């Protein structure tokens, strides 16, 4: 019988954010992940997917902040 883990458990095991794992499940990058209601169940034998790192991109929040608010010095 296959043992499953939850997204928070996988996040601790793989040392990444739960959001990144949720997105990977939704994009079918984690083999054997199953949607159960509003949750995802991930097989304990599943391999960690490759998460892209874009170091040049600014966070969207920072860009929105820069555009909306101008400091007058």
NORCOR-V129095 format. One record per residue. RES is the residue in one small letter. PSI is psi as a letter, one per 20 degrees, with the letter a starting at -180 (999 if undefined). D_LAST is the distance of its C-alpha to the last C-alpha in Angstrom with 2 decimals. Layout:
# NORCOR-V129095
res:RES psi:PSI d_last:D_LAST
res:RES psi:PSI d_last:D_LAST
This chain:
# NORCOR-V129095
res:x psi:p d_last:65.14
res:x psi:p d_last:61.53
res:x psi:p d_last:59.04
res:x psi:q d_last:55.57
res:x psi:q d_last:52.17
res:x psi:r d_last:49.20
res:x psi:g d_last:45.73
res:x psi:h d_last:44.28
res:x psi:g d_last:47.26
res:x psi:h d_last:46.76
res:x psi:g d_last:43.05
res:x psi:g d_last:44.04
res:x psi:g d_last:46.90
res:x psi:i d_last:44.98
res:x psi:l d_last:41.74
res:x psi:r d_last:39.51
res:x psi:q d_last:37.80
res:x psi:h d_last:39.96
res:x psi:g d_last:37.98
res:x psi:h d_last:38.91
res:x psi:g d_last:42.52
res:x psi:g d_last:42.51
res:x psi:g d_last:41.35
res:x psi:h d_last:43.99
res:x psi:g d_last:46.65
res:x psi:h d_last:45.72
res:x psi:j d_last:45.91
res:x psi:k d_last:49.27
res:x psi:i d_last:48.17
res:x psi:o d_last:49.81
res:x psi:p d_last:53.57
res:x psi:i d_last:55.45
res:x psi:p d_last:52.50
res:x psi:p d_last:53.73
res:x psi:p d_last:51.93
res:x psi:n d_last:53.34
res:x psi:d d_last:52.03
res:x psi:j d_last:48.25
res:x psi:r d_last:48.47
res:x psi:q d_last:49.28
res:x psi:p d_last:52.05
res:x psi:p d_last:51.94
res:x psi:q d_last:55.10
res:x psi:h d_last:54.96
res:x psi:j d_last:56.34
res:x psi:q d_last:53.53
res:x psi:q d_last:51.70
res:x psi:p d_last:47.94
res:x psi:r d_last:46.44
res:x psi:p d_last:44.18
res:x psi:p d_last:40.55
res:x psi:q d_last:38.48
res:x psi:p d_last:35.43
res:x psi:n d_last:32.71
res:x psi:i d_last:30.29
res:x psi:h d_last:28.43
res:x psi:p d_last:27.45
res:x psi:q d_last:24.12
res:x psi:q d_last:24.60
res:x psi:h d_last:24.52
res:x psi:g d_last:22.31
res:x psi:g d_last:19.51
res:x psi:g d_last:19.90
res:x psi:h d_last:19.98
res:x psi:g d_last:16.83
res:x psi:h d_last:14.95
res:x psi:h d_last:16.52
res:x psi:h d_last:16.12
res:x psi:p d_last:12.59
res:x psi:p d_last:9.46
res:x psi:p d_last:6.11
res:x psi:o d_last:3.76
res:x psi:999 d_last:0.00
